Amino acid sequence: MFDMIRREKAEQTENNDNDEDSHLISPSPVVHVRGLCEAVVEADLIDALKKFGPICYVMMMPFKRQALVEFSSAEGADRCVSCGTKEPVYIAGQQAYFNYSTSKRITRPTNADNPNSGNKVLLLSIQNPLYPITTDVLYTVCNPIGSVLRIVIFKRNGIQAMVEFESIQCAQKAKAALNGADIYAGCCTLKIEYARPTRLNVIKNDNESWDYTKPYLVRRGESLACPLLPLTSSSRYKLASVDVPEMVSYPLPQSSPSYSGHTPSSVAMVSGLHPSKMNCTRIFNLFCLYGNIEKVKFMKSVPGTALVEMGDEYAVDRAITHLNSIKLFGKRLNVCVSKQQAVIPSQVFELEDGSSSYKDFAMTRNNRFSSAGQASKNIIQPPSAVLHYYNVPPWVPETNPCVFWQLCKEHDVPSFVKFKMFDAKPSSKTMSGLLEFDSKTEAVEALTVLNHYQIRIPNGSNPYTLKLCFSTSSHL
């Protein structure tokens, strides 16, 4: 077991935040940049590093505060790494650290052979989308930088959008200015790549698609303007060459039926629940990743169905986006908006496992969106085969990784196949890391059962609450 952990640590060279000797990795035109500040965007890296040589591509990793920078030649990368080892190199006012990447070329979504090739259509992945993303939001953000022709929003792998600009030059300018930026302060972070299509086909103008060259396309419903959260003083929109307003506006989804296809409600209806393996607590464990949970009630008249009252309609929308149609304990969940506006504790009965069919979670400390600061720390992710664990007592993973296996066995859930523990400061009172499962379904089942499990330690007064969420990593 420990050999496996050591072997996986050695393979994670590019995610190691400790100082590394550049000679341990063979020279490459791609440089791995670490130690970036929160406010950095792609243009900041280009501005700081172009003195070492022409740069042909940048891939941002905003939540890791890292990036990959591909120079046109290995000589440019050599100068960058060499200079970084001899003297401080600052990016957006903060010292950054450099090493050769293990990759010889950054993979582009377009798989273009020409490293300098671009496209006037950009693929935007919105990470940690705590607030609604509509065509009006993206147009307001993108159009001041380059003329936008068309926008299409889709929810395939989280929330993504394609934005078609008037020219490749406009797209390049927008990518540089916005790649790594927050639409809202502290969330809705943009990760931008060039898209495969060279033109978008839009058949209607609404909150999820818009052709700005054809204003006559029917828009279903009207909407009212509502201000976005104001951008902070350390906003990533700080390039002098880009005139971006300090506050933008977006339409309220409540008044536009085409946005969600239903009357807004903070109550979700969940069907397809396993009768003996699902209860109120396990529904909370899964749905709390997408918003606060107020109440959960199983419906006596409809077996395998529950109502989940969440903090607001946006939380319900996130839950539907990420949890609808997933498989859980051999059954496929159906998550939709309920016609109910609140959960009423009536007709309470006993579930098959002996627990109550109704539970109030309004006061639990395990809700993760109780304040703006707490909410901004959550990375909204679709279910994946890798779980991120945290708030674990230090002795658990360090001296006995089998504790996690034992937990899985005791609670009759699939066990993980790979285990990684993150390095922690000597003063840290808890540990964190990653668990990889054979499949997404197995990871979902483990999280549903083990999230918020109370880990007790010998001679300890208070237990540690194990916390799980889906990782941004696809594998270890």
LOFIZA-636607 format. One record per residue (C-alpha): x, y, z; residue number from 1. Coordinates in Angstrom, 1 decimal, m for minus. Example, Ala and Ser with C-alpha at 12.3 -4.5 7.8 and 13.67 -1.06 7.14 Angstrom:
2
LOLUM | 12.3 | m4.5 | 7.8 | 1
LOLUM | 13.7 | m1.1 | 7.1 | 2
//
This chain:
476
LOLUM | 0.0 | 0.0 | 0.0 | 1
LOLUM | 2.7 | 2.5 | 1.0 | 2
LOLUM | 4.7 | 1.6 | m2.2 | 3
LOLUM | 1.7 | 2.6 | m4.2 | 4
LOLUM | 1.4 | 5.9 | m2.4 | 5
LOLUM | 5.1 | 6.7 | m2.9 | 6
LOLUM | 4.9 | 5.7 | m6.5 | 7
LOLUM | 1.9 | 8.0 | m7.2 | 8
LOLUM | 3.6 | 10.9 | m5.4 | 9
LOLUM | 6.6 | 10.5 | m7.6 | 10
LOLUM | 4.3 | 10.6 | m10.7 | 11
LOLUM | 2.7 | 13.9 | m9.6 | 12
LOLUM | 5.7 | 16.1 | m10.4 | 13
LOLUM | 3.8 | 18.9 | m12.0 | 14
LOLUM | 1.4 | 19.3 | m9.0 | 15
LOLUM | 4.1 | 19.3 | m6.4 | 16
LOLUM | 4.3 | 22.7 | m4.7 | 17
LOLUM | 7.7 | 22.1 | m3.2 | 18
LOLUM | 10.8 | 23.5 | m4.8 | 19
LOLUM | 12.1 | 21.2 | m7.5 | 20
LOLUM | 15.5 | 21.0 | m9.2 | 21
LOLUM | 14.9 | 21.8 | m12.9 | 22
LOLUM | 17.6 | 19.3 | m14.0 | 23
LOLUM | 15.5 | 16.4 | m12.7 | 24
LOLUM | 13.1 | 16.9 | m15.7 | 25
LOLUM | 14.4 | 16.9 | m19.2 | 26
LOLUM | 14.2 | 20.3 | m21.0 | 27
LOLUM | 10.9 | 21.0 | m22.8 | 28
LOLUM | 9.4 | 24.0 | m24.6 | 29
LOLUM | 6.6 | 23.8 | m22.0 | 30
LOLUM | 7.2 | 25.5 | m18.7 | 31
LOLUM | 5.2 | 24.7 | m15.5 | 32
LOLUM | 4.5 | 27.8 | m13.6 | 33
LOLUM | 3.6 | 27.7 | m9.9 | 34
LOLUM | 2.8 | 30.2 | m7.1 | 35
LOLUM | 0.5 | 32.5 | m9.1 | 36
LOLUM | m1.8 | 34.9 | m7.3 | 37
LOLUM | m5.6 | 34.6 | m7.4 | 38
LOLUM | m6.0 | 37.7 | m9.7 | 39
LOLUM | m3.8 | 36.5 | m12.5 | 40
LOLUM | m5.0 | 36.0 | m16.1 | 41
LOLUM | m3.4 | 34.6 | m19.2 | 42
LOLUM | m2.3 | 38.1 | m20.4 | 43
LOLUM | m0.3 | 38.6 | m17.2 | 44
LOLUM | 1.8 | 35.5 | m17.9 | 45
LOLUM | 2.4 | 36.6 | m21.5 | 46
LOLUM | 3.3 | 40.1 | m20.5 | 47
LOLUM | 5.8 | 38.8 | m17.8 | 48
LOLUM | 7.4 | 35.9 | m19.8 | 49
LOLUM | 7.5 | 37.1 | m23.4 | 50
LOLUM | 10.9 | 38.6 | m22.8 | 51
LOLUM | 12.3 | 35.1 | m22.7 | 52
LOLUM | 10.9 | 34.2 | m26.2 | 53
LOLUM | 7.7 | 34.0 | m28.3 | 54
LOLUM | 4.9 | 32.2 | m26.5 | 55
LOLUM | 2.5 | 30.1 | m28.6 | 56
LOLUM | 0.0 | 28.7 | m26.0 | 57
LOLUM | m1.0 | 29.1 | m22.3 | 58
LOLUM | m3.2 | 26.7 | m20.3 | 59
LOLUM | m4.5 | 28.2 | m17.0 | 60
LOLUM | m5.1 | 26.1 | m13.9 | 61
LOLUM | m6.7 | 28.8 | m11.7 | 62
LOLUM | m7.8 | 26.7 | m8.7 | 63
LOLUM | m4.3 | 25.3 | m8.4 | 64
LOLUM | m2.7 | 28.8 | m9.0 | 65
LOLUM | m0.7 | 27.2 | m11.7 | 66
LOLUM | m0.3 | 27.4 | m15.5 | 67
LOLUM | 1.5 | 25.7 | m18.4 | 68
LOLUM | 3.2 | 28.0 | m20.8 | 69
LOLUM | 4.4 | 26.7 | m24.2 | 70
LOLUM | 7.2 | 28.7 | m25.9 | 71
LOLUM | 7.8 | 28.6 | m29.6 | 72
LOLUM | 11.2 | 27.0 | m29.0 | 73
LOLUM | 13.0 | 25.2 | m26.3 | 74
LOLUM | 15.5 | 28.1 | m26.0 | 75
LOLUM | 12.7 | 30.4 | m24.7 | 76
LOLUM | 11.8 | 27.8 | m22.0 | 77
LOLUM | 15.4 | 27.4 | m21.1 | 78
LOLUM | 15.8 | 31.2 | m20.6 | 79
LOLUM | 12.7 | 31.3 | m18.5 | 80
LOLUM | 13.6 | 28.4 | m16.2 | 81
LOLUM | 17.2 | 29.5 | m15.9 | 82
LOLUM | 16.3 | 33.1 | m15.0 | 83
LOLUM | 13.7 | 31.9 | m12.5 | 84
LOLUM | 16.4 | 29.9 | m10.6 | 85
LOLUM | 18.8 | 32.8 | m10.4 | 86
LOLUM | 16.5 | 35.8 | m9.6 | 87
LOLUM | 12.8 | 36.4 | m8.7 | 88
LOLUM | 10.4 | 36.6 | m11.7 | 89
LOLUM | 7.2 | 38.4 | m10.8 | 90
LOLUM | 3.8 | 37.8 | m12.5 | 91
LOLUM | 1.0 | 40.3 | m11.6 | 92
LOLUM | 3.1 | 41.5 | m8.7 | 93
LOLUM | 3.8 | 38.1 | m7.1 | 94
LOLUM | 6.9 | 35.9 | m7.4 | 95
LOLUM | 6.3 | 32.8 | m9.5 | 96
LOLUM | 8.3 | 29.6 | m9.8 | 97
LOLUM | 9.3 | 27.7 | m12.9 | 98
LOLUM | 10.3 | 24.2 | m14.0 | 99
LOLUM | 10.2 | 22.2 | m17.2 | 100
LOLUM | 6.9 | 20.4 | m17.8 | 101
LOLUM | 6.9 | 16.7 | m18.4 | 102
LOLUM | 4.8 | 17.5 | m21.5 | 103
LOLUM | 6.5 | 18.5 | m24.8 | 104
LOLUM | 3.4 | 20.2 | m26.0 | 105
LOLUM | 0.2 | 21.5 | m24.5 | 106
LOLUM | m2.8 | 19.5 | m25.8 | 107
LOLUM | m5.3 | 21.7 | m27.6 | 108
LOLUM | m9.0 | 20.8 | m27.9 | 109
LOLUM | m8.7 | 21.4 | m31.6 | 110
LOLUM | m5.7 | 19.0 | m31.9 | 111
LOLUM | m4.2 | 21.5 | m34.4 | 112
LOLUM | m0.8 | 20.5 | m35.8 | 113
LOLUM | 0.1 | 24.2 | m36.1 | 114
LOLUM | 0.9 | 25.4 | m32.5 | 115
LOLUM | 0.2 | 29.0 | m33.5 | 116
LOLUM | m3.2 | 28.2 | m35.0 | 117
LOLUM | m6.3 | 29.8 | m33.5 | 118
LOLUM | m10.0 | 30.0 | m34.0 | 119
LOLUM | m12.6 | 32.7 | m33.7 | 120
LOLUM | m14.7 | 30.4 | m31.6 | 121
LOLUM | m13.7 | 29.9 | m27.9 | 122
LOLUM | m14.7 | 27.2 | m25.6 | 123
LOLUM | m15.5 | 28.5 | m22.1 | 124
LOLUM | m15.6 | 26.2 | m19.1 | 125
LOLUM | m17.2 | 27.9 | m16.1 | 126
LOLUM | m15.7 | 26.5 | m12.9 | 127
LOLUM | m17.4 | 26.8 | m9.5 | 128
LOLUM | m20.7 | 28.2 | m11.1 | 129
LOLUM | m22.5 | 29.4 | m8.0 | 130
LOLUM | m24.6 | 31.8 | m10.0 | 131
LOLUM | m26.6 | 31.5 | m13.2 | 132
LOLUM | m24.7 | 31.8 | m16.5 | 133
LOLUM | m26.8 | 33.2 | m19.4 | 134
LOLUM | m26.0 | 34.6 | m22.8 | 135
LOLUM | m26.5 | 38.1 | m21.4 | 136
LOLUM | m23.9 | 37.4 | m18.8 | 137
LOLUM | m21.3 | 36.1 | m21.3 | 138
LOLUM | m22.0 | 38.8 | m23.8 | 139
LOLUM | m21.5 | 41.6 | m21.2 | 140
LOLUM | m18.2 | 40.0 | m20.2 | 141
LOLUM | m16.9 | 39.2 | m23.6 | 142
LOLUM | m18.1 | 41.9 | m26.0 | 143
LOLUM | m16.2 | 44.8 | m24.5 | 144
LOLUM | m13.0 | 43.0 | m25.5 | 145
LOLUM | m14.0 | 41.8 | m29.0 | 146
LOLUM | m17.1 | 41.9 | m31.0 | 147
LOLUM | m19.3 | 38.8 | m30.2 | 148
LOLUM | m21.4 | 37.2 | m33.0 | 149
LOLUM | m23.0 | 34.2 | m31.4 | 150
LOLUM | m23.1 | 32.4 | m28.0 | 151
LOLUM | m24.3 | 28.8 | m27.2 | 152
LOLUM | m24.4 | 27.5 | m23.6 | 153
LOLUM | m24.6 | 23.8 | m22.8 | 154
LOLUM | m24.4 | 21.6 | m19.7 | 155
LOLUM | m22.5 | 18.5 | m20.8 | 156
LOLUM | m19.4 | 18.5 | m18.6 | 157
LOLUM | m20.5 | 21.0 | m16.0 | 158
LOLUM | m21.4 | 24.4 | m17.5 | 159
LOLUM | m19.7 | 25.3 | m20.7 | 160
LOLUM | m20.3 | 27.7 | m23.5 | 161
LOLUM | m19.0 | 28.5 | m27.0 | 162
LOLUM | m18.5 | 32.1 | m28.0 | 163
LOLUM | m18.0 | 33.1 | m31.6 | 164
LOLUM | m16.1 | 36.4 | m32.2 | 165
LOLUM | m15.9 | 38.5 | m35.3 | 166
LOLUM | m12.3 | 37.5 | m36.0 | 167
LOLUM | m9.5 | 35.3 | m34.7 | 168
LOLUM | m7.8 | 38.4 | m33.4 | 169
LOLUM | m10.8 | 39.3 | m31.2 | 170
LOLUM | m10.9 | 35.7 | m29.9 | 171
LOLUM | m7.2 | 35.8 | m29.1 | 172
LOLUM | m7.6 | 39.1 | m27.3 | 173
LOLUM | m10.5 | 37.8 | m25.3 | 174
LOLUM | m8.7 | 34.5 | m24.4 | 175
LOLUM | m5.7 | 36.5 | m23.1 | 176
LOLUM | m7.8 | 38.9 | m21.1 | 177
LOLUM | m10.4 | 36.5 | m19.6 | 178
LOLUM | m8.6 | 33.1 | m19.2 | 179
LOLUM | m8.5 | 32.5 | m15.5 | 180
LOLUM | m10.8 | 35.5 | m14.6 | 181
LOLUM | m13.9 | 35.4 | m12.3 | 182
LOLUM | m17.2 | 36.5 | m13.7 | 183
LOLUM | m18.3 | 37.0 | m10.1 | 184
LOLUM | m16.0 | 37.8 | m7.3 | 185
LOLUM | m14.6 | 34.4 | m6.1 | 186
LOLUM | m16.6 | 32.1 | m8.3 | 187
LOLUM | m17.7 | 31.4 | m11.9 | 188
LOLUM | m14.1 | 31.2 | m13.0 | 189
LOLUM | m13.4 | 31.0 | m16.7 | 190
LOLUM | m11.1 | 28.4 | m18.3 | 191
LOLUM | m10.8 | 29.2 | m22.0 | 192
LOLUM | m9.6 | 27.1 | m24.9 | 193
LOLUM | m10.0 | 27.3 | m28.7 | 194
LOLUM | m13.1 | 25.3 | m29.8 | 195
LOLUM | m13.3 | 22.8 | m32.6 | 196
LOLUM | m16.2 | 24.4 | m34.6 | 197
LOLUM | m15.3 | 27.4 | m36.7 | 198
LOLUM | m18.9 | 28.7 | m36.7 | 199
LOLUM | m21.9 | 28.4 | m34.4 | 200
LOLUM | m25.4 | 27.6 | m35.5 | 201
LOLUM | m28.1 | 29.3 | m33.5 | 202
LOLUM | m31.8 | 28.8 | m34.1 | 203
LOLUM | m33.3 | 30.9 | m31.4 | 204
LOLUM | m32.3 | 33.8 | m29.1 | 205
LOLUM | m32.8 | 33.1 | m25.4 | 206
LOLUM | m30.8 | 32.6 | m22.2 | 207
LOLUM | m28.9 | 29.6 | m23.6 | 208
LOLUM | m28.2 | 30.6 | m27.2 | 209
LOLUM | m28.1 | 33.9 | m29.1 | 210
LOLUM | m27.2 | 35.1 | m32.6 | 211
LOLUM | m26.3 | 38.8 | m32.4 | 212
LOLUM | m26.4 | 39.1 | m36.2 | 213
LOLUM | m30.0 | 38.0 | m36.3 | 214
LOLUM | m32.0 | 40.1 | m33.7 | 215
LOLUM | m35.3 | 38.9 | m35.3 | 216
LOLUM | m34.9 | 35.4 | m33.9 | 217
LOLUM | m37.7 | 34.8 | m31.4 | 218
LOLUM | m36.8 | 35.2 | m27.8 | 219
LOLUM | m39.2 | 33.4 | m25.5 | 220
LOLUM | m40.2 | 35.6 | m22.6 | 221
LOLUM | m38.8 | 38.9 | m21.4 | 222
LOLUM | m36.5 | 39.4 | m18.4 | 223
LOLUM | m35.6 | 42.0 | m15.9 | 224
LOLUM | m32.1 | 43.3 | m15.3 | 225
LOLUM | m30.5 | 42.5 | m12.0 | 226
LOLUM | m26.9 | 43.6 | m10.9 | 227
LOLUM | m24.2 | 41.1 | m10.7 | 228
LOLUM | m22.0 | 40.9 | m7.6 | 229
LOLUM | m19.6 | 43.9 | m7.8 | 230
LOLUM | m16.0 | 42.9 | m8.7 | 231
LOLUM | m13.5 | 43.2 | m6.0 | 232
LOLUM | m10.5 | 45.6 | m6.2 | 233
LOLUM | m8.3 | 42.6 | m6.9 | 234
LOLUM | m10.4 | 41.6 | m9.9 | 235
LOLUM | m8.8 | 39.7 | m12.6 | 236
LOLUM | m10.2 | 42.2 | m15.1 | 237
LOLUM | m7.3 | 44.6 | m14.6 | 238
LOLUM | m5.6 | 44.9 | m17.9 | 239
LOLUM | m5.2 | 48.6 | m18.8 | 240
LOLUM | m5.9 | 47.8 | m22.5 | 241
LOLUM | m9.3 | 46.3 | m21.7 | 242
LOLUM | m12.2 | 48.6 | m20.7 | 243
LOLUM | m14.4 | 46.4 | m18.6 | 244
LOLUM | m17.1 | 47.9 | m16.3 | 245
LOLUM | m16.9 | 47.3 | m12.6 | 246
LOLUM | m20.4 | 45.9 | m12.6 | 247
LOLUM | m22.4 | 44.1 | m15.2 | 248
LOLUM | m26.0 | 42.9 | m15.3 | 249
LOLUM | m27.8 | 39.7 | m16.1 | 250
LOLUM | m31.5 | 38.8 | m16.6 | 251
LOLUM | m33.4 | 37.2 | m13.7 | 252
LOLUM | m34.1 | 33.6 | m14.7 | 253
LOLUM | m37.5 | 33.6 | m12.9 | 254
LOLUM | m39.1 | 35.7 | m15.6 | 255
LOLUM | m37.8 | 33.7 | m18.5 | 256
LOLUM | m39.4 | 30.3 | m18.9 | 257
LOLUM | m36.9 | 29.2 | m21.6 | 258
LOLUM | m34.1 | 29.3 | m19.1 | 259
LOLUM | m35.3 | 26.4 | m17.0 | 260
LOLUM | m38.6 | 25.3 | m18.4 | 261
LOLUM | m40.4 | 25.5 | m15.1 | 262
LOLUM | m41.7 | 27.8 | m12.4 | 263
LOLUM | m38.7 | 28.6 | m10.1 | 264
LOLUM | m38.7 | 26.7 | m6.8 | 265
LOLUM | m36.2 | 25.9 | m4.1 | 266
LOLUM | m37.6 | 22.4 | m3.9 | 267
LOLUM | m36.2 | 19.5 | m5.9 | 268
LOLUM | m38.1 | 16.3 | m6.5 | 269
LOLUM | m35.9 | 13.2 | m6.6 | 270
LOLUM | m37.2 | 9.8 | m7.8 | 271
LOLUM | m35.5 | 6.5 | m8.5 | 272
LOLUM | m34.1 | 6.2 | m4.9 | 273
LOLUM | m33.2 | 2.8 | m3.7 | 274
LOLUM | m35.8 | 1.9 | m1.0 | 275
LOLUM | m33.5 | 0.3 | 1.5 | 276
LOLUM | m30.2 | 2.1 | 0.8 | 277
LOLUM | m31.4 | 5.7 | 0.7 | 278
LOLUM | m32.6 | 7.9 | 3.5 | 279
LOLUM | m32.7 | 11.6 | 4.4 | 280
LOLUM | m29.1 | 11.8 | 5.6 | 281
LOLUM | m27.7 | 10.1 | 2.5 | 282
LOLUM | m29.7 | 12.5 | 0.3 | 283
LOLUM | m28.2 | 15.4 | 2.2 | 284
LOLUM | m24.7 | 13.9 | 1.9 | 285
LOLUM | m25.0 | 14.0 | m1.9 | 286
LOLUM | m27.1 | 17.1 | m2.6 | 287
LOLUM | m25.2 | 19.4 | m0.1 | 288
LOLUM | m22.4 | 19.6 | m2.7 | 289
LOLUM | m24.6 | 21.9 | m4.8 | 290
LOLUM | m26.2 | 24.1 | m2.2 | 291
LOLUM | m27.6 | 24.3 | 1.4 | 292
LOLUM | m30.2 | 21.7 | 2.3 | 293
LOLUM | m33.1 | 22.9 | 4.5 | 294
LOLUM | m35.4 | 19.8 | 4.7 | 295
LOLUM | m35.7 | 16.4 | 3.1 | 296
LOLUM | m39.0 | 14.4 | 3.0 | 297
LOLUM | m39.8 | 11.0 | 1.5 | 298
LOLUM | m43.2 | 10.8 | m0.1 | 299
LOLUM | m45.4 | 8.0 | 1.3 | 300
LOLUM | m47.7 | 8.0 | m1.7 | 301
LOLUM | m44.8 | 7.7 | m4.2 | 302
LOLUM | m42.2 | 5.1 | m3.1 | 303
LOLUM | m38.6 | 5.9 | m3.9 | 304
LOLUM | m39.3 | 9.6 | m4.2 | 305
LOLUM | m38.3 | 12.5 | m2.0 | 306
LOLUM | m38.6 | 16.2 | m1.9 | 307
LOLUM | m35.4 | 18.2 | m1.1 | 308
LOLUM | m35.8 | 21.8 | 0.0 | 309
LOLUM | m32.6 | 23.7 | m0.8 | 310
LOLUM | m31.3 | 27.2 | m0.1 | 311
LOLUM | m32.6 | 28.7 | m3.3 | 312
LOLUM | m33.7 | 27.9 | m6.9 | 313
LOLUM | m30.1 | 28.3 | m8.1 | 314
LOLUM | m29.0 | 25.4 | m5.9 | 315
LOLUM | m31.8 | 23.3 | m7.3 | 316
LOLUM | m30.7 | 24.1 | m10.8 | 317
LOLUM | m27.1 | 23.1 | m10.0 | 318
LOLUM | m28.3 | 19.8 | m8.5 | 319
LOLUM | m30.4 | 19.1 | m11.6 | 320
LOLUM | m27.5 | 19.9 | m13.8 | 321
LOLUM | m25.1 | 17.5 | m12.1 | 322
LOLUM | m27.2 | 14.8 | m10.5 | 323
LOLUM | m30.1 | 14.1 | m12.9 | 324
LOLUM | m29.7 | 10.7 | m14.6 | 325
LOLUM | m26.8 | 9.5 | m12.5 | 326
LOLUM | m26.8 | 5.9 | m11.4 | 327
LOLUM | m26.9 | 5.2 | m7.6 | 328
LOLUM | m27.2 | 1.8 | m6.0 | 329
LOLUM | m28.3 | 0.2 | m9.3 | 330
LOLUM | m31.1 | 2.8 | m10.0 | 331
LOLUM | m31.1 | 5.9 | m12.1 | 332
LOLUM | m32.0 | 9.2 | m10.4 | 333
LOLUM | m34.4 | 11.6 | m11.8 | 334
LOLUM | m34.0 | 15.1 | m10.4 | 335
LOLUM | m36.4 | 17.9 | m11.4 | 336
LOLUM | m38.0 | 21.0 | m10.0 | 337
LOLUM | m41.0 | 20.4 | m7.7 | 338
LOLUM | m44.2 | 22.3 | m8.0 | 339
LOLUM | m44.0 | 22.7 | m4.2 | 340
LOLUM | m42.5 | 25.9 | m2.9 | 341
LOLUM | m41.5 | 24.4 | 0.5 | 342
LOLUM | m41.3 | 21.0 | 2.2 | 343
LOLUM | m44.0 | 20.5 | 4.9 | 344
LOLUM | m43.4 | 17.7 | 7.5 | 345
LOLUM | m46.6 | 15.8 | 7.1 | 346
LOLUM | m47.3 | 12.1 | 6.9 | 347
LOLUM | m44.0 | 11.2 | 8.6 | 348
LOLUM | m43.3 | 7.4 | 8.5 | 349
LOLUM | m40.5 | 5.0 | 9.0 | 350
LOLUM | m38.2 | 4.1 | 6.1 | 351
LOLUM | m37.0 | 0.5 | 5.5 | 352
LOLUM | m33.7 | 1.2 | 7.4 | 353
LOLUM | m35.6 | 2.4 | 10.4 | 354
LOLUM | m34.9 | 6.1 | 10.0 | 355
LOLUM | m37.5 | 8.8 | 9.7 | 356
LOLUM | m38.9 | 9.8 | 6.4 | 357
LOLUM | m38.5 | 13.5 | 7.3 | 358
LOLUM | m35.5 | 15.4 | 8.5 | 359
LOLUM | m34.7 | 19.1 | 9.0 | 360
LOLUM | m31.1 | 20.1 | 8.1 | 361
LOLUM | m31.5 | 23.9 | 8.4 | 362
LOLUM | m29.2 | 24.2 | 11.5 | 363
LOLUM | m26.6 | 21.6 | 10.6 | 364
LOLUM | m23.0 | 22.7 | 10.5 | 365
LOLUM | m22.4 | 20.4 | 7.5 | 366
LOLUM | m24.2 | 22.8 | 5.1 | 367
LOLUM | m21.4 | 24.3 | 2.9 | 368
LOLUM | m23.0 | 27.5 | 1.5 | 369
LOLUM | m24.1 | 29.2 | 4.7 | 370
LOLUM | m22.0 | 32.4 | 4.0 | 371
LOLUM | m20.5 | 34.0 | 1.0 | 372
LOLUM | m17.0 | 33.1 | 2.2 | 373
LOLUM | m17.9 | 29.5 | 2.8 | 374
LOLUM | m19.7 | 29.2 | m0.6 | 375
LOLUM | m16.7 | 30.6 | m2.5 | 376
LOLUM | m14.5 | 27.7 | m1.2 | 377
LOLUM | m16.8 | 25.1 | m2.9 | 378
LOLUM | m15.8 | 24.0 | m6.4 | 379
LOLUM | m19.0 | 22.9 | m8.1 | 380
LOLUM | m18.1 | 19.7 | m9.9 | 381
LOLUM | m20.0 | 17.0 | m11.7 | 382
LOLUM | m19.7 | 13.5 | m10.2 | 383
LOLUM | m16.4 | 11.9 | m11.0 | 384
LOLUM | m14.4 | 8.7 | m10.1 | 385
LOLUM | m12.1 | 10.7 | m7.9 | 386
LOLUM | m13.1 | 12.0 | m4.5 | 387
LOLUM | m11.4 | 14.7 | m2.5 | 388
LOLUM | m11.4 | 14.0 | 1.2 | 389
LOLUM | m10.5 | 16.5 | 4.0 | 390
LOLUM | m10.9 | 17.2 | 7.7 | 391
LOLUM | m9.3 | 13.8 | 8.5 | 392
LOLUM | m7.3 | 13.3 | 11.7 | 393
LOLUM | m3.5 | 13.2 | 10.9 | 394
LOLUM | m3.0 | 9.7 | 12.1 | 395
LOLUM | m5.6 | 8.1 | 9.8 | 396
LOLUM | m3.9 | 8.3 | 6.4 | 397
LOLUM | m0.3 | 8.5 | 7.7 | 398
LOLUM | m0.2 | 5.4 | 9.8 | 399
LOLUM | m3.1 | 3.4 | 8.6 | 400
LOLUM | m4.5 | 4.0 | 5.1 | 401
LOLUM | m6.5 | 0.8 | 5.5 | 402
LOLUM | m8.9 | 2.8 | 7.8 | 403
LOLUM | m10.6 | 4.1 | 4.6 | 404
LOLUM | m10.8 | 0.5 | 3.2 | 405
LOLUM | m12.3 | m0.6 | 6.5 | 406
LOLUM | m14.9 | 2.2 | 6.3 | 407
LOLUM | m15.9 | 1.1 | 2.8 | 408
LOLUM | m16.2 | m2.5 | 3.9 | 409
LOLUM | m18.2 | m1.7 | 7.0 | 410
LOLUM | m20.7 | 0.4 | 5.1 | 411
LOLUM | m21.0 | m2.0 | 2.2 | 412
LOLUM | m19.8 | 0.4 | m0.5 | 413
LOLUM | m17.1 | m0.2 | m3.2 | 414
LOLUM | m13.6 | 0.5 | m2.1 | 415
LOLUM | m11.2 | 2.8 | m3.9 | 416
LOLUM | m8.3 | 1.6 | m6.1 | 417
LOLUM | m5.8 | 4.4 | m5.6 | 418
LOLUM | m5.1 | 6.6 | m2.6 | 419
LOLUM | m3.1 | 9.9 | m2.4 | 420
LOLUM | m2.4 | 12.0 | 0.7 | 421
LOLUM | m1.5 | 15.7 | 0.3 | 422
LOLUM | 1.4 | 17.1 | 2.1 | 423
LOLUM | 0.4 | 19.2 | 5.1 | 424
LOLUM | 2.1 | 21.8 | 7.2 | 425
LOLUM | 3.6 | 20.5 | 10.5 | 426
LOLUM | 1.1 | 22.6 | 12.4 | 427
LOLUM | m1.9 | 21.3 | 10.5 | 428
LOLUM | m4.5 | 19.5 | 12.7 | 429
LOLUM | m6.2 | 17.7 | 9.8 | 430
LOLUM | m5.2 | 15.9 | 6.5 | 431
LOLUM | m6.6 | 15.8 | 3.0 | 432
LOLUM | m6.1 | 13.8 | m0.2 | 433
LOLUM | m7.7 | 11.9 | m3.0 | 434
LOLUM | m9.4 | 8.6 | m3.4 | 435
LOLUM | m9.8 | 7.1 | m6.9 | 436
LOLUM | m12.6 | 4.5 | m7.6 | 437
LOLUM | m13.1 | 2.1 | m10.5 | 438
LOLUM | m16.0 | 4.2 | m11.8 | 439
LOLUM | m18.0 | 7.3 | m11.3 | 440
LOLUM | m20.9 | 5.3 | m10.0 | 441
LOLUM | m18.8 | 3.7 | m7.3 | 442
LOLUM | m17.5 | 7.1 | m6.2 | 443
LOLUM | m21.0 | 8.5 | m6.0 | 444
LOLUM | m22.1 | 5.6 | m3.8 | 445
LOLUM | m19.1 | 5.9 | m1.5 | 446
LOLUM | m19.7 | 9.7 | m1.1 | 447
LOLUM | m23.4 | 9.3 | m0.5 | 448
LOLUM | m22.7 | 6.8 | 2.4 | 449
LOLUM | m19.5 | 8.1 | 3.9 | 450
LOLUM | m19.7 | 11.9 | 3.6 | 451
LOLUM | m19.9 | 13.4 | 7.1 | 452
LOLUM | m18.9 | 10.1 | 8.8 | 453
LOLUM | m17.7 | 10.8 | 12.4 | 454
LOLUM | m14.1 | 9.6 | 12.9 | 455
LOLUM | m13.3 | 9.1 | 16.5 | 456
LOLUM | m9.7 | 8.9 | 17.8 | 457
LOLUM | m8.5 | 7.3 | 21.0 | 458
LOLUM | m8.6 | 9.7 | 23.9 | 459
LOLUM | m10.1 | 12.4 | 21.7 | 460
LOLUM | m12.9 | 14.5 | 23.1 | 461
LOLUM | m14.6 | 15.4 | 19.8 | 462
LOLUM | m14.8 | 13.3 | 16.6 | 463
LOLUM | m13.6 | 14.5 | 13.2 | 464
LOLUM | m16.2 | 14.9 | 10.5 | 465
LOLUM | m15.0 | 13.3 | 7.3 | 466
LOLUM | m15.9 | 15.5 | 4.4 | 467
LOLUM | m16.0 | 14.4 | 0.8 | 468
LOLUM | m16.6 | 16.1 | m2.6 | 469
LOLUM | m15.9 | 15.3 | m6.2 | 470
LOLUM | m12.4 | 16.2 | m7.3 | 471
LOLUM | m11.4 | 18.3 | m10.3 | 472
LOLUM | m8.9 | 15.5 | m11.1 | 473
LOLUM | m10.1 | 12.8 | m13.5 | 474
LOLUM | m7.6 | 10.2 | m12.2 | 475
LOLUM | m4.5 | 9.9 | m9.9 | 476
//
